Amino acid sequence: MSLVNNLTGQLWGRMGPEIKTIGNRASEDKISLQVYPSDYYLAFNPARKFEKWALVEVNSFDMIPEGLQTFELEGGLYAVFDYKGSSNDPSVFQYIFSQWIPQSAYAVDDRPHFEVLGANYRNDDPESEEEIWIPIKASS
């Protein structure tokens, strides 16, 4: 998908009913994960496509229903932002990428970005809470 052609609602609409069939869940959290092309932020274009995943964390892949895929997240350093507000408000990402990252000693790393949607997450609600995880590395 792309930011211009955002199909996140459809993705979660398909995944939502499947969640209860997944065994070995590590938590009740849901994870919205993006895998961007390596130069995505160097040549930013909101119409550019990237890979999007609707995930839940499991302790093992032993009880994954047929038709679902697995994803293994590579470890590494992340900047974690506790966010409260509507999931449709892009200002937090504008702050992260136009202010926080440039003023920090870090650069965006080429690994997946994700949001942890916990018990206080409420889609598009101004009182919603989530964690935003941005992969970072030391600036060169």
PASEBA-1860 file (N, C-alpha, C; in nm, 3 decimals):
! residues 140
1> MSLVNNLT> 0.084/-0.118/0.000/0.000/0.000/0.000/0.087/0.123/0.000 ~ 0.026/0.239/0.002/0.097/0.366/0.011/0.019/0.456/0.106 ~ 0.078/0.569/0.141/0.005/0.664/0.226/-0.114/0.723/0.152 ~ -0.100/0.742/0.022/-0.210/0.794/-0.059/-0.322/0.690/-0.073 ~ -0.284/0.565/-0.089/-0.380/0.455/-0.103/-0.370/0.368/0.023 ~ -0.414/0.423/0.135/-0.400/0.357/0.264/-0.509/0.252/0.282 ~ -0.469/0.126/0.288/-0.562/0.014/0.302/-0.555/-0.051/0.440 ~ -0.506/0.025/0.538/-0.489/-0.030/0.673/-0.621/-0.082/0.730
9> GQLWGRMG> -0.729/-0.008/0.713/-0.860/-0.052/0.764/-0.902/-0.185/0.705 ~ -0.881/-0.203/0.576/-0.915/-0.330/0.511/-0.826/-0.443/0.562 ~ -0.698/-0.414/0.583/-0.605/-0.515/0.632/-0.648/-0.564/0.770 ~ -0.677/-0.470/0.861/-0.721/-0.509/0.995/-0.860/-0.570/0.992 ~ -0.943/-0.530/0.897/-1.075/-0.592/0.884/-1.066/-0.740/0.851 ~ -0.965/-0.776/0.772/-0.943/-0.918/0.740/-0.874/-0.991/0.855 ~ -0.781/-0.923/0.923/-0.704/-0.987/1.030/-0.784/-1.000/1.159 ~ -0.867/-0.902/1.190/-0.940/-0.898/1.316/-1.008/-1.029/1.354
17> PEIKTIGN> -1.092/-1.086/1.266/-1.159/-1.211/1.301/-1.063/-1.329/1.320 ~ -0.945/-1.323/1.260/-0.847/-1.432/1.270/-0.772/-1.431/1.403 ~ -0.766/-1.317/1.468/-0.683/-1.304/1.588/-0.719/-1.407/1.694 ~ -0.848/-1.429/1.714/-0.890/-1.522/1.821/-0.852/-1.667/1.791 ~ -0.815/-1.696/1.667/-0.776/-1.834/1.631/-0.626/-1.859/1.645 ~ -0.551/-1.755/1.678/-0.405/-1.767/1.688/-0.368/-1.813/1.829 ~ -0.297/-1.925/1.838/-0.252/-1.977/1.967/-0.117/-1.921/2.005 ~ -0.078/-1.944/2.129/0.054/-1.902/2.181/0.073/-1.751/2.179
25> RASEDKIS> -0.034/-1.674/2.197/-0.021/-1.528/2.200/0.064/-1.484/2.319 ~ 0.155/-1.392/2.296/0.242/-1.340/2.401/0.176/-1.227/2.478 ~ 0.078/-1.160/2.415/0.006/-1.049/2.479/-0.124/-1.026/2.402 ~ -0.203/-0.936/2.452/-0.327/-0.898/2.383/-0.304/-0.784/2.285 ~ -0.183/-0.729/2.281/-0.152/-0.617/2.192/-0.163/-0.658/2.045 ~ -0.196/-0.560/1.964/-0.191/-0.575/1.819/-0.074/-0.488/1.771 ~ -0.016/-0.526/1.658/0.099/-0.452/1.605/0.073/-0.418/1.459 ~ 0.085/-0.290/1.428/0.073/-0.242/1.291/0.214/-0.212/1.244
33> LQVYPSDY> 0.263/-0.286/1.144/0.404/-0.280/1.106/0.419/-0.244/0.959 ~ 0.521/-0.161/0.932/0.551/-0.118/0.796/0.694/-0.156/0.760 ~ 0.713/-0.209/0.641/0.845/-0.236/0.586/0.860/-0.144/0.464 ~ 0.946/-0.045/0.479/0.965/0.055/0.373/1.085/0.019/0.286 ~ 1.084/0.060/0.159/1.205/0.045/0.076/1.322/0.118/0.144 ~ 1.444/0.074/0.121/1.560/0.127/0.193/1.579/0.278/0.178 ~ 1.537/0.336/0.067/1.555/0.481/0.048/1.423/0.557/0.063 ~ 1.326/0.498/0.130/1.191/0.556/0.140/1.194/0.700/0.193
41> YLAFNPAR> 1.272/0.724/0.298/1.273/0.858/0.357/1.370/0.953/0.288 ~ 1.460/0.901/0.208/1.551/0.988/0.133/1.480/1.046/0.011 ~ 1.389/0.969/-0.045/1.312/1.014/-0.163/1.163/1.002/-0.129 ~ 1.120/1.070/-0.022/0.984/1.054/0.027/0.881/1.097/-0.077 ~ 0.784/1.009/-0.097/0.672/1.035/-0.187/0.552/0.962/-0.128 ~ 0.446/1.031/-0.088/0.333/0.964/-0.023/0.262/0.861/-0.112 ~ 0.289/0.863/-0.241/0.228/0.764/-0.331/0.316/0.639/-0.346 ~ 0.436/0.642/-0.290/0.528/0.529/-0.302/0.480/0.412/-0.216
49> KFEKWALV> 0.488/0.293/-0.273/0.436/0.174/-0.206/0.534/0.117/-0.104 ~ 0.477/0.056/-0.001/0.552/-0.015/0.101/0.469/-0.135/0.147 ~ 0.531/-0.220/0.228/0.464/-0.340/0.276/0.404/-0.312/0.415 ~ 0.281/-0.354/0.437/0.212/-0.332/0.565/0.166/-0.465/0.622 ~ 0.184/-0.483/0.752/0.146/-0.605/0.821/0.054/-0.573/0.938 ~ -0.045/-0.655/0.962/-0.128/-0.655/1.083/-0.085/-0.778/1.161 ~ -0.030/-0.757/1.281/0.035/-0.865/1.354/-0.012/-0.876/1.498 ~ 0.012/-0.993/1.556/0.007/-1.014/1.700/0.134/-1.089/1.737
57> EVNSFDMI> 0.181/-1.068/1.858/0.303/-1.133/1.902/0.270/-1.271/1.959 ~ 0.350/-1.369/1.920/0.332/-1.506/1.969/0.463/-1.556/2.030 ~ 0.452/-1.656/2.116/0.570/-1.717/2.178/0.635/-1.820/2.086 ~ 0.555/-1.877/1.996/0.608/-1.970/1.896/0.513/-1.973/1.778 ~ 0.561/-2.026/1.667/0.479/-2.035/1.546/0.406/-2.169/1.538 ~ 0.397/-2.243/1.647/0.336/-2.376/1.647/0.185/-2.376/1.621 ~ 0.117/-2.266/1.656/-0.029/-2.266/1.649/-0.081/-2.152/1.561 ~ -0.022/-2.138/1.443/-0.064/-2.035/1.348/-0.164/-2.097/1.252
65> PEGLQTFE> -0.286/-2.041/1.244/-0.387/-2.098/1.154/-0.343/-2.095/1.007 ~ -0.394/-2.189/0.933/-0.365/-2.195/0.789/-0.414/-2.066/0.723 ~ -0.336/-2.018/0.630/-0.372/-1.896/0.558/-0.307/-1.771/0.615 ~ -0.253/-1.779/0.738/-0.182/-1.665/0.796/-0.033/-1.685/0.779 ~ 0.040/-1.575/0.767/0.185/-1.580/0.752/0.251/-1.540/0.882 ~ 0.377/-1.577/0.897/0.455/-1.536/1.013/0.553/-1.427/0.974 ~ 0.592/-1.349/1.073/0.689/-1.241/1.052/0.782/-1.241/1.172 ~ 0.913/-1.246/1.147/1.011/-1.237/1.255/1.076/-1.100/1.251
73> LEGGLYAV> 1.060/-1.026/1.360/1.115/-0.891/1.369/1.261/-0.897/1.411 ~ 1.347/-0.839/1.331/1.489/-0.831/1.360/1.509/-0.733/1.476 ~ 1.596/-0.769/1.568/1.624/-0.680/1.682/1.705/-0.559/1.640 ~ 1.718/-0.466/1.730/1.796/-0.347/1.705/1.748/-0.232/1.791 ~ 1.809/-0.118/1.774/1.779/0.001/1.851/1.655/0.071/1.793 ~ 1.564/0.109/1.882/1.442/0.180/1.842/1.422/0.302/1.930 ~ 1.370/0.409/1.871/1.318/0.522/1.948/1.170/0.492/1.968 ~ 1.123/0.500/2.092/0.985/0.466/2.123/0.915/0.592/2.172
81> FDYKGSSN> 0.804/0.623/2.107/0.726/0.741/2.140/0.589/0.698/2.192 ~ 0.556/0.741/2.313/0.422/0.718/2.367/0.333/0.827/2.311 ~ 0.232/0.787/2.236/0.146/0.883/2.167/0.003/0.872/2.215 ~ -0.058/0.986/2.240/-0.200/0.992/2.274/-0.266/1.086/2.174 ~ -0.364/1.033/2.102/-0.434/1.112/2.002/-0.489/1.023/1.891 ~ -0.553/1.086/1.796/-0.613/1.014/1.685/-0.507/0.948/1.598 ~ -0.534/0.825/1.557/-0.442/0.755/1.468/-0.438/0.818/1.329 ~ -0.532/0.904/1.299/-0.535/0.971/1.168/-0.469/1.108/1.170
89> DPSVFQYI> -0.405/1.144/1.281/-0.336/1.273/1.292/-0.188/1.252/1.260 ~ -0.139/1.303/1.147/0.000/1.278/1.108/0.102/1.365/1.182 ~ 0.058/1.454/1.271/0.151/1.550/1.331/0.260/1.482/1.414 ~ 0.231/1.370/1.478/0.334/1.303/1.557/0.447/1.252/1.466 ~ 0.411/1.201/1.349/0.515/1.154/1.257/0.590/1.272/1.196 ~ 0.521/1.383/1.172/0.589/1.503/1.123/0.692/1.549/1.227 ~ 0.653/1.546/1.354/0.746/1.584/1.461/0.867/1.488/1.465 ~ 0.840/1.359/1.462/0.948/1.260/1.472/1.049/1.279/1.359
97> FSQWIPQS> 1.000/1.290/1.235/1.090/1.292/1.121/1.144/1.429/1.083 ~ 1.074/1.536/1.120/1.124/1.669/1.085/1.193/1.739/1.201 ~ 1.168/1.694/1.325/1.232/1.759/1.440/1.315/1.663/1.524 ~ 1.254/1.558/1.577/1.326/1.473/1.672/1.448/1.408/1.608 ~ 1.429/1.338/1.497/1.542/1.268/1.431/1.652/1.367/1.391 ~ 1.621/1.476/1.319/1.730/1.566/1.277/1.805/1.630/1.395 ~ 1.739/1.648/1.509/1.803/1.710/1.625/1.869/1.609/1.718 ~ 1.856/1.481/1.687/1.914/1.376/1.771/2.049/1.333/1.715
105> AYAVDDRP> 2.111/1.240/1.784/2.238/1.182/1.738/2.213/1.056/1.657 ~ 2.089/1.043/1.604/2.049/0.921/1.535/1.997/0.948/1.395 ~ 1.997/0.842/1.316/1.936/0.843/1.183/1.838/0.727/1.177 ~ 1.743/0.735/1.086/1.649/0.625/1.068/1.723/0.505/1.011 ~ 1.700/0.389/1.070/1.763/0.266/1.024/1.670/0.195/0.925 ~ 1.727/0.109/0.845/1.652/0.036/0.742/1.599/-0.095/0.799 ~ 1.503/-0.084/0.888/1.434/-0.197/0.950/1.288/-0.160/0.963 ~ 1.202/-0.255/0.996/1.059/-0.224/1.008/1.027/-0.119/1.114
113> HFEVLGAN> 0.926/-0.040/1.084/0.867/0.057/1.176/0.737/-0.006/1.224 ~ 0.697/0.021/1.349/0.570/-0.036/1.393/0.507/0.043/1.506 ~ 0.378/0.017/1.525/0.302/0.076/1.634/0.243/-0.038/1.717 ~ 0.257/-0.028/1.848/0.197/-0.125/1.938/0.064/-0.068/1.984 ~ -0.042/-0.142/1.951/-0.179/-0.099/1.981/-0.227/-0.181/2.100 ~ -0.212/-0.125/2.219/-0.245/-0.195/2.342/-0.388/-0.173/2.387 ~ -0.410/-0.197/2.515/-0.545/-0.192/2.573/-0.611/-0.055/2.561 ~ -0.531/0.051/2.556/-0.587/0.187/2.549/-0.595/0.242/2.407
121> YRNDDPES> -0.572/0.157/2.308/-0.582/0.200/2.169/-0.729/0.200/2.126 ~ -0.771/0.310/2.066/-0.905/0.323/2.010/-0.892/0.398/1.878 ~ -0.908/0.326/1.771/-0.885/0.380/1.638/-0.955/0.515/1.620 ~ -0.878/0.615/1.579/-0.927/0.747/1.542/-0.993/0.824/1.657 ~ -0.964/0.787/1.781/-1.019/0.855/1.898/-0.911/0.948/1.954 ~ -0.944/1.073/1.987/-0.842/1.165/2.040/-0.785/1.120/2.175 ~ -0.850/1.026/2.243/-0.801/0.975/2.370/-0.724/0.843/2.354 ~ -0.707/0.798/2.230/-0.637/0.673/2.202/-0.490/0.682/2.241
129> EEEIWIPI> -0.433/0.568/2.282/-0.291/0.562/2.317/-0.224/0.448/2.242 ~ -0.101/0.472/2.198/-0.022/0.370/2.131/0.125/0.403/2.147 ~ 0.209/0.304/2.120/0.354/0.323/2.117/0.398/0.323/1.972 ~ 0.479/0.420/1.934/0.534/0.427/1.799/0.682/0.392/1.808 ~ 0.724/0.289/1.736/0.860/0.239/1.737/0.927/0.271/1.603 ~ 1.031/0.354/1.609/1.105/0.394/1.489/1.247/0.336/1.498 ~ 1.289/0.257/1.399/1.425/0.200/1.403/1.529/0.309/1.383 ~ 1.629/0.311/1.470/1.733/0.415/1.461/1.872/0.351/1.469
137> KASS> 1.969/0.429/1.425/2.110/0.392/1.437/2.187/0.522/1.462 ~ 2.308/0.510/1.512/2.390/0.628/1.535/2.415/0.699/1.402 ~ 2.408/0.831/1.405/2.438/0.909/1.284/2.584/0.893/1.249 ~ 2.611/0.895/1.119/2.750/0.881/1.077/2.817/1.015/1.058
END
